[in-house]
């Protein structure tokens, strides 16, 4: 997968970064660590510039999150409940947890959206409970973009640092991505196998 991402970035340039970052937030597991890390390596080799890379990555991440947000905002809790009741085991999720997340978002929504942008396991899916809680659109976009900009800056600088010091940087990033994806898959399977709904699901 890393070779495909690298070739698309090289062929598509900044627009390729924007597209990949948008897809990363809609259809995981295209990891932003790989996308922005490779862009940082390209920057270290003089093939890209920092500001356009950051803008493309941040706009792509924000748009991808906004798509999920809009879907959840239009769907609403009422239409989601039958889906959770039917597929809750595979989602390792109960309806009471969705309601708890909604209450939490209504109280702390803006800061949750911002902070979750720095958590690899949750930064993509945070848009769904935000939409279900009907968070206002402009605050969601602002906090998402701010969090994404900081996260992307860190990834670009890390990739650039690796690109200046190690000839094998792209390979290392690719293997790190594979390990992260495998770890996520194992964690999910463990959750599905050992997940048990609570007795109180009212």
CORNOR-V452139 format. One record per helix or strand. SS is the DSSP state (alpha for helix, beta for strand). FROM is the first residue (numbers start at 0). TO is the last residue. If there is no record, write none. Layout:
# CORNOR-V452139
((SS;FROM;TO) (SS;FROM;TO))
This chain:
# CORNOR-V452139
((alpha;1;23) (alpha;31;43) (alpha;49;90) (alpha;94;115) (alpha;125;131) (alpha;136;164) (alpha;168;193))
